[in-house]
Amino acid sequence: MTGKLKKYLIVIAGPTAVGKTTITIKLARYFDTSVINADSRQVYREMSIGTAKPSIGEMAGVNHYFIGSKTLNDFFNAGIFEKEALAICDKVFSKKNLLILSGGSGLYINALCEGLDKFPVVNSDIRNNLNEEYEASGLEQLLEELRVNDPEYYNIVDMQNPQRVIRALEVIRASGKPYSLFRKRVVSERPFGIVKLGLNRDRSDLYDRINQRVDRMIEEGLFAEAKSLISFRNHNALKTVGYQEVFCHLDGKYDYNEAVSLMKRNSRRYAKRQITWFKRDLEYRWFHPDRFEEIVAFIKSKVQ
């Protein structure tokens, strides 16, 4: 009996510096398909070194979406990503049976695979008050409020990202309920199958790779790139590890060596939170990035 072949989105997720780019491009070439990039920062044209954006040489022969496709002057978020990525799925699936979604931004991956949460309307006064509190007292006080009112989300939130923390507290203050409660919604149906793969390494190996990546970024000109973007320092995309430490160095808060040390430490902490995020989803099958043949065999077993 013959029938129409089902379309599949192959998700490649994992922490920063684990090796997603290499394995993703290798898989895309093997299966002759394209890649949707699920990275909330690599989408911006101006941010290359600090986001470890794949080079033109690395991407050669593989069509990538959401790599340097926006500018920092464009409004872009997970909701827009979901809408545009679904349109790309329709386009690619008209010619291919497989498409790869790869990245470390769990929110963007969830947006395409499951749809976004429906949150209560937040009064602008609440948002303004939280932003004023952040400017006046920093993030620690807000993090403590989040820990008390929603320990579940506190355990997975990116603590280096004020926007995520403030967004959660907006919902908590507006509704009187934990932010995590609104994240447990009915999953949106998609017209394609989804196969989820997680990449991970031994922690010591991963942390060594993170430290080496930071050193490489600095050699490639991270400090100069961040300095050129200082006028955008309040943009959400730049309130992240790498750029924030350089901005603090430029402000005189850290000396050079301290900025580099904090960059490595905060990157390691970020990787740990990414792993926690993805491990919560039991649909992921985990592999070491060097196990290419095993990964290919797993994908084939799921799509045939």
N, C-alpha and C positions, 0 to 999 in steps of 0.2 A: 504494500500500500504506500502510495506517495502522498505527500502533502507539502504545504508551505513550510519552509524552514523557519524556526523561531529565531528572533533576534535576541542577542545577549549583550548586556553591558558588563564588562569585566572591570571590577574595582580593584585598584592596587593602592593600598593605604599603608601608613606606617610613620614612625617618627622622623624628624629631621635628620639628615645625614646617613640614613640607614642604607640608601642605595636605590631609591625608587626610580630616579631618572634613568639609570643604566638599564635596569630590568624592564622598565616600561617601554623604552625605545626598542630594546631587543625583542620584546613580545610583539610590539606593533609591526616590526619588520617581519617577524615570523608569520603572523596572521594576516599580514598585508592590510592593515587598517589604520585608523586615525586615533588621536589622543585628545581627550578633553582634560585640561589641566585644572585640578581642584586645589588651587593655592590662592588665598585671598590677597597675596601681595605680588606674586609673579605676574599677575594680570596687568600691573602698571608698568608702562613703558620706561618711566624714569628710574625705576628701582631694579637694578640688575645684580650688582655685586652683593649687596646685603640680603638678597633673596635667593642666592645661588641659582639664578635663572639658567636653564640649559642653554648652551651656546648654539649658534647657527650650525656649527660643525656637528655637534652632538645630535641635533634634530634632523640632520640631512636625510632626506628621503622619507621622512615621517611628518604628516600633516598634524600640527598642534593647534588647538583652540585655547584661547585665554592665556596666551603668553605674550605679554607686552601689547595687548590689544586695546587697552584703555590708558588714559592719562590721569594724573592726579586731580585734574580739573573736572573729570567725569564723575557723576554720582553713580556708585556701584555698590551693591550689597548682595547677600545670599539670595534674596527674592528675585533680583534681576538676573543673577547667575542661573537660578532654576529655570526661569522663563527662556532665556537665551540658549541654555544648554539643552533643554527639551527640543527646541527648534533644530539644533545641530543634530540631535539624535535622529529626528525625522529625516533629515537630509542624508546623513551617513547610512542609516539603515535602509534607505531606498536603493543602495548599491552594495552594501556589505551586511554580513550577518553578525559580525562582532565589532564592538567599539570599546575602547579602553578609557576609563576614568581614573586618573592617578593624581594623588596629592596628599598633603598632610592636614588640610583644613577640614576637620570633621563636620563642621556645620555645612560647608559647601557640598560635601559628599552626601550628607543626609538630605539636603535640599533637592538634589537630583534624584536620589534613590527613593525617597519617601515623602517628599513634600515638606513644607515648613509648618511650624506650629501656629495656632491661632491664639494670639495673646490679647488680653484686655486693653482697651484704649487707655493711654497714660496721659494725664493732664500735663501740659507743658510746664506748669509751676513745679511739679515734682522733679522733672528732668533738670530744670534750671537750678533748683535747690541742690540736687546731687552734684551737678557740675561745679557749683560754687563751693560746696563742701570739699570736693576733690582739690580744687585750686587752692583753698585755704589750708587744708590739713593733710593733703596727700591721700594715698590709697589705703594705708594700713587701717585707718578707722572704718572705711567702707568695707574692707575685707572682713573685719571683725563683725560688722552688722550682718554681712552675708553668712558668715559662719554660724552665727546664732540663729538666724531665721531660715536658712536653707543649707544645712550641712551637706546634703547630697550633692547640690550643684557646686558648693564651695570646694569639694574634693576633686572636681574635674575642671574648674574654670581656669583659664589662662590668667594667672595672677600678675602677669606683666602687661596685661591689656586692660586699661581703665574702662574702655568702652563696654567690654563684656560684663565687667563687674557692675558698672552703673546701669546697664540695661537690665540686669537681673534685679537690682534694687528698685528700679522704676516699677517693675511689675509687682514686686513684693509690697511696696508702699501703696500702690494703686489698688491692689486687690486684697491685701491682708493675707495672702496665701503664698506658699513657697513657689519660686520661679520654676523649680523642677516639676511641679504639678502640671504646669501648662505645656511641658515638653513631652508628656506621655499621651499622645494623641493617636487617632486612627491613621494608619499609613495610607498615603495616596496610592492608588493603583497605577501601574505603569504598563504601557503596551509592549514591554520587552522583559526578558528574564534578567536577573541580576546575579552575578557570581562574585563573591567578595574574598579577596586575598589580602592577608596582612603580612608585612615584612618586618622582621625583627632580628636582632643579633644579641650575643652575650653583652651584658651591660658594659663591661670594661672595654670591649671592642667598640661598641657604639659611642661611648664617651670619648675614646681616643679619636675616633673619626670626627666627632663634633669639634674637639679641640683643634684638630688638623684643619678642619674646614674654616674655622675662625681665623687661624693663622693665614690660610690661603686667601681668604677674603681681604684681610688687611694688606697682604702683599699685592693684591690686585687693585687696591685703592679704595677700600671701604670708607676710610676717614674722609677722603676727598669727596666721595659720592654723597655721604651724609651731609657734609658741609654745603654742598651744592643744593641740597634739598631742605635746608634749614627753614626756609620760608613756609614749607609745608609741614613743619614739625607737629602741628596740632591735628593734622589729617590722621584719621583712624589707622590707615595702613602703616604709618610711620611710628605709631605708639607701640612698637614691638621690639623684641630683642634684636640687638645689633645697632639699630639706629638710635635708640634711646640712650644707650651707654655713650655713644659718640657725642650726642647732643649735650649730655651732662659733662663730658670732658671739655667740650667747647665752651660751656658755661663756667668752667673752672671748678666744678664740683668734684671731679675725679682727675687724678693725673693719668698720663697715658697708660702706664702699666696696670693701674687699678681698673681703668675702663676695659682693657683687654681681658683681665681676669674675671671681671663681672660678666662680660659678654659670654665667656665660656661657661661660667657657672649658670647663668640664666638660660643659656641654650640647652644645657643638660637638664635643667629643671623643666623646661618647656617640652623636651623630648619625653620625659617621664610622664607629664600630663597627657601628651598625645597618646602614649601607649595605654594609659588608664582609660581614655575616651574610647579608643577602638576596641579594647578588650571587653568592654561592656556589651558589645554587639556579638552575640554568640554565633552569628552567621559567618563570621570571618574564619577562614582556614589559614593558619599561620605557617610561614616558610622562612628559611634563611635565604637571603637574596642570591646566594651562590648556587642554589638548587634549581637552576633553570629548567632542566629536563623534568624534574618532579612537578614544577609549576605548570609547564606545558601539558603534561599528562593529566594533571588535576583539571585544568580548564577543558581539555578535550572530553574528559569523563562527564563533565557537567553540561556540555553544549551538544553532545551527539545524541 
